[in-house]
Amino acid sequence: MTTPLARRLAEYAVRLRYEDLPEAVVHEAKRRFIDSLAVAVGAMDAEAFHIARRCALTIHGTPPVRLLGGGKSSFDWATFVNGLAIRYLDFNDTYLSKEPAHPSDNLSAVLAVGELKQRSGRDLITAAVLAYEIQCRLCDAASLRKHGFDHVTYGAISSCAAACKLLGADVEQTTHALGIAGVCNTALRQTRSGELSMWKGCAFANAARGGVFAAYLATAGMTGPAPIFEGELGFMKLLTGPFEVAPMGAENRPAADPGDFMIVHTYIKFWPAEYHSQSAIDAALQLRPHIGDIRNIQRIDIYSFDAAVDIIAKDPEKWRPKTRETADHSLPYCTAVALMDGDVTLSSFDDAHLNNPALLELVGKIAVHRSSSHTARYPRGIPNTLTVKLRDGRELVKEVEFPRGHAGNPMTDAEVEAKFRRLVEPRYGPRTEEILQRLWKLDEVASAEEVLSWFEKG
């Protein structure tokens, strides 16, 4: 008989070792920790982060686990608070396939359970690579979005597997944990529909919290429903339809090729906006020197692919966003603010921008069009073509398919470091460089509790 998928994932989780990871995969994992912790620090002023942190500080764990910015809580609440911070600015990494995802969302679970069990930096790296493998392979296998469910549903599974790895769970315990995580954490896509709320940046953090909760219960002996994927009322019957998961890195053969691992195929964001808008932002910035005063613009047409239209250009709220969450998920807004400011930064989504009449007027000049030829190139690329008609009769056209940061146009280590410094220095000042160099040596860290101790309140 065919091995149930949850059992196969559990066997892989137990078997994967740090020694199986090529050097390039380890290096890529370090880049993801550096990038994710940077954007988490950047989110520490967000109201949602303060709300969650205040709640977490009322909960006591044994042993306690650190929260970003200081204070301690239980390991599951630390997963939620730190995961919220990593995700909130929409500036952490991305993977695009049948289902889009932000796989670095798993790192809050890795850090929390790693500290709980005093695991090493190598253990953190291994668990992170495992989480990326499982989430991205599931995203390759079947879409959730088209059925009305949110991508974070897969995140409960991947974060649970990473937590099981760090907890030292065996195959049976991990299989039960995946069943608990899968049956309890099916999330609705309404999170990302219409006017977006604070919860948009919290949804995966909650899924990861559910994943580590399931892992902890299963290692204590709790059994879970099975088969969670193939069962009569499981994933494949109720959510996705049948699917197959491709072999994971080092699953069936020695890991000689870094390309066998999904983490190297994910994308670090160059701008703090929903990923499908990155190529439109890139194109807008390249056209801007040829436009001059934005009042010269008569009309902007964006030719895009179905996923971009459906996620960030379908709802009327995207043309008049009232929250930063809606604005950073708006293709017309992100394009317009790039043309107006010459960049897209965290301040591009503040109240001054959201209420700027000139910016809103420019947004109103934008029309978004579905293009079958663009859709055919997705998800290998994310092609957006901008056609700008000027009042003097000129027409400017620019297409970008692989924006800076995409796996087809990756950021350099120096660019990742520059992003880290830009986000961390305002809070941690001279300590920033020391923290950065320590993160590059994550594989030498003896105990995971050191990592978040570097981010005590600045």
C-alpha positions, 0 to 999 in steps of 0.5 A: 500500500502507498504510504500516507503522505503525513507518514512520509513527511514524518519519516522525512522530518526524522531522517533529515540531518544537518549533514545532509545539507549542502553548504549553499543551502546552509548559507541560504538558510542564514540569509533567511534568518538575517532577512526575517529578523530584520523585518521583524525588528522593523515591525516592532512599532506596529500596533498589532505587534504591541497588542499581541505582545501585551497579551503574551506577557500575561502568559507564563511558560515553563521554561519561558521563551523570549519575545522579540524586543524583550520579555518572555512568555510560553513557547506557543505565544512566543511563536505567535508574537515573533511570527507576527513581527516577521510577517507584518510588514509584508517584507519577508520572503516569498514562494510562488507556485500553485499556492503562494506562500511566505515560508520564512513565517515558519522561523518563529516556530523554529526559534521558539521551540529551539529555545524551549529545548535549547537546540543548537544553531545547526538544529535551527538551520535543519528545522528551517530547511525542513519547514521550507521543504514541506510548505513549498512542496505542498504549494507546488502540489495543490492550490488552496486559494482557488478553493477559498482557503488561505495559504497559512493552512499549509503553514500549520503542517510545515511549522508542526514538522519543524517543531517536531524535529526540534522536540525530538519526536519520532515518526509515530509522534510526528505523524499524529502531530501533523494530523492534529495540526492539519485538522485544526488549522484550516484557514479561510481566504477571507483574511486577504479579501476586501479591506484588509485588517491587522489579521492579514499579518497575524494569520500565519503566526496563528497557524504556526502557533497551532503547529507547535501546540500540536507537536507538543501534545503529540510528543506527550502522547496525544494521538491525532486523526489520520490519514489527514490528507487522504482520509474520507474527510481529509485535505484532499476530499474537502480542500484540494482534490488529490495531489502528489508531493514531489521528492524532497531534498535528500529524501531519496538520494544523497544531497549533492545538489543545492537545487534539490532543496526548496529554500534556494528557490524562494525570493527575498523581497526588495520592497515591502509590498505583496510579491506580485507587485514587485515587478510592477514597482521595478518597472515603475521605478525604471520609467520614472526618470522619463516621466518627470512630474507625475502630473504629466501622466494621463493614464497607466495601463498594467498588463498582468497575470491572473494571480496578481489581478485576483490577489491585489487588483480585483477589489475596489478597495485596492484603489482607495486603501484605508489601511496599510494592510490593504495598501501593501496588497494593492497593485495600483497603489504600490505602482503609483507610490513608486512613481510618486516617491521614487521608491517604496519604503515602510513610510509609503503606507503611512497615513500621510500617504493613504490620505495624499490627494495627489497620490490617490488621483494617480492611483485613479488613473491606473487600469489593470488588465488580465493578460493570458500571455502574462499568466502563461509565464507565471509562476516561473516569473511574475511579468507586469507590463506598464504602459504610461500615456503622457499628456504630450502624447508620448507612450512609455512601456516597460516590462519586468518579469524577474524583479530584484530579489526573485530567484531569477534575479537574486539579491546579493549578500551585500544587499541582504546585509544593507536591508538588515542594517536599514531596518535594525540600526534605527532601534539597535544602533551600534549593536546592529553590526555585531548582531549581523555578524553573529547571525552569519555564524548561526551554525556555530551557536551552541544554544538557540536561546542566544539568538533572540537574546541578541534582540533584547529591547534596543 
